[in-house]
Amino acid sequence: MNKIDIKFVSYSYYQLWETNNCLIKLIENILNEKYNFIPLYFSTNNTKLKPIKKPLKLSEKLMKRSVEDITLCSDNDTKKTIVDISFNRNKLKGICYLSYRSSIELNSDINKFLSLLKKMIENSKGLYAYCHERIDIRQINYQRENTYLLPSFLAKGAYWITYYSKECVESLGGVDLMMKSPAWNKMEFSDGILLISHPDPLFTENKTKKEELEKLNEYLEKLA
């Protein structure tokens, strides 16, 4: 089956991560294969990838205060499934994110994939998260000039899948207005709302889907 490369990112603040012990939980989940891949290589602070030989000792190493960027992947090739964890330990301005890059089969049931995203959003205490076709993200960001929809929550506009925490939802006018958005599917969680613009992520050179995505983005911009 045809597969498409996707990228998922969940943003939060270090104060939330520290309060909820997120960093340890994320590392443990990755090493215990909870995110649908087997981590075999790692790097810290953007250094060269190294094979994982002793997961338990690796976990201790990754918790050191000198480490602020962690990469774990399934192969010595960053084109394969890969997770990045980046965190600034500044309690007042520290921005953290969990990034997941992989590929999914087109025209497949996305419910299992959505469950994985929901788990990662919960584990990373995401305030805002998105998932989109990797090749199309730069073009979208360029067109929108990398602007924020809600800067205080690190929230940008709409992508193929977009998550807004309950704090974001309140700032955008509440649940009712968000659930009336022109998205293909809207899912209400206990901590926020997930918007899905179309059934599959294939946007490259698809004019209709791009127009529909921008319609959703314009709707959210008006709420902000």
N, C-alpha and C positions, 0 to 999 in steps of 0.2 A: 504493500500500500504506500501511497505518497505520504510523505511526512513534511512538516513545516517547522522551522526553527522559531521558537518563541522565547520571550524574556518576561519574567515576572519580577517586580520590585515592590517591597513593602517598607514604608518609611515610618520612623518613630523618633522619639527623643531618648537620650541616654538616661535621663532621670526615671523614665518609665521602665527602661530595660533593667536598671539597677534595682528598683523597687520590686520588680517581678522576677528577678533572677533570670532574665531572658537569655543572656549570653551562654550560661552553663546549659540551659535547657536546649537551646538551638544546637550547640555543639554535640550534646548527647544524642539528640534526635538524628542528626546527620550521621554520626558514627555508628548508630544503631540501625541505620538504613530505613528510617521512618519516612524519608522523602523520595521513595521509589528509585533509588540508585545506590550502588555500592561505592563508597568513597575509597579510592586507592592511592590518591596523591593529594598533597597539600602544599601550601606556601603561606608565608606570613609577610605582611608589609610589602607586597608585590615582588617578592624574591622568586627565584627559580623553583619550579615544582619539584617536590621530593616524594618518594614512596612512603606510605604510611606503614610502619613496621610494628609499632606498639601503640594502639589506639588509646589505652589508658594513660600512658605517659604523655601522649600528644595532647590529650584533653587538659592536663595540668599545664603544659607549655603554652597552650593557646590562651590561658587565663591570665598570663603575666601582663602587667600593666604596660610593658613596652610594645605589646602587640595591639594594633588598632585596625588591622585589615587581615582577614583570613579567607583563603580560597581552598575549597575541597572539591575534587572532581573524580570522575570515574575512570579517567585515562590520562596519560601524559600528553594530552591534547585538549586545549581549551575549546575546541569546537564540539566536544562531547558534553554530556550532562555535567554542569558545574554550579556550585553554590558559592557566592561571595557574601561575607559578613563584614560590614564596615561600621566602625563606631568611634565617635569622638567622646572621650571620657569627661568632657567639660559638662558639669551638672546643669549649668544655665543655658549653654548654647550647643550642647552635644547632640549632633544629628546622627542617627543610626539607620542602617538599612540592611535588609536581607534580599539578595538578588539570586534568582534561580533561572538558569538558562538550560533549555533542553529542546526536544522536538516531540511533536504529537502527530498522530495519524489524522489526516483529513477525513471528514465525513464519519468520524467515529462518535460514539456516545461520550459527551464531555463531562458527564456527571461525576465520574471517578476523578477526572482532572480537577473539577471544581472542588471536590472534597479535599484534595491535596492543597489547593490554594487556600481554602478556608482554614485548614490546619496551620499552614505557614503564617497566615495573617494573625491568627490567635496566638501562636507561639512567639511572634515578633511584636505583639501589641501594636499592630499597624494602625496608624491614624489615617493613612491613605495608601492605597496600593493599586497597581495596574498590571495588566498582562497584554502583550501585543506581539505581532509578528516582528521579529528582530530587524529585518531588512527595512521595515517601514517606519520604525520609531524615530530615527534621525530626521527623516523628511517631515514628520508630523511636528516634532519639536522645533525644527527650523521655521516651519510655516507659522507656528504659534509664538515664535520668538522666545521660547523657553519661559513663558510667563506662568505665574502661579494663580490658581483660582482662589485659593485660601492660603496665603503665605504662612500664617501662624500655625497651620496644620500640615505644612509641606505639601499641600494638595494642588495638583495640576488638573487639567481637564480630562475629557473622556478618551478612552482607548477601547480596544476590543472588549476587555473586561476591566472594570473600574470599581474599586471599593472605597467607600467613604464611611469613616467611623461615625458613631452617633453624635460626636461633637461637631463633625463636619456637616452632618445632615441637619442639625439644628441651625448652623450658620447659613445653610442653603434654603432655609424656610420650612424645614420639617419633613416628616415622613410622607405625608400626603402629596406634597409637591414633587418629591423625588420619585414616588411611585407612579406619578403621571408623566414622567419623562418619556420621550420617544425612543426608548431602548427596546430591543427585541425581547428581552427578559429582565425582570427586576426581582431580586431575591432579598427579603428582609431577614437579617440576622439579629441576635440579641444585642450585638455591639455595633451594628451599622447596616449599610445597604450595599448590595453588589449589583452593578448594572452590566448587562451583556448586550453589546450593540448588534451582534449577528451570531448565528449558530456556529460558524467556524472562523478561524483567525486570518484566512487568506485575503489580505487587502491589496497587495501589490498590483498596481495597474487595474484595479477594479473600481471603476468610476462610481458606480451605484453605491457600493459599500462606503466609499470615502465620503460621498455626499451625505449619506445617512449618519455616518459618524460625526461629521461636522454639524449636522442638525442637532444631534444630541449634545455636542459640546457647546453650541450656541445657547441651547436651552439652559444648561448649567451656568453659563456665563451670566445670563440674565438673572438667575437666582442669587448669584454672588453679589 
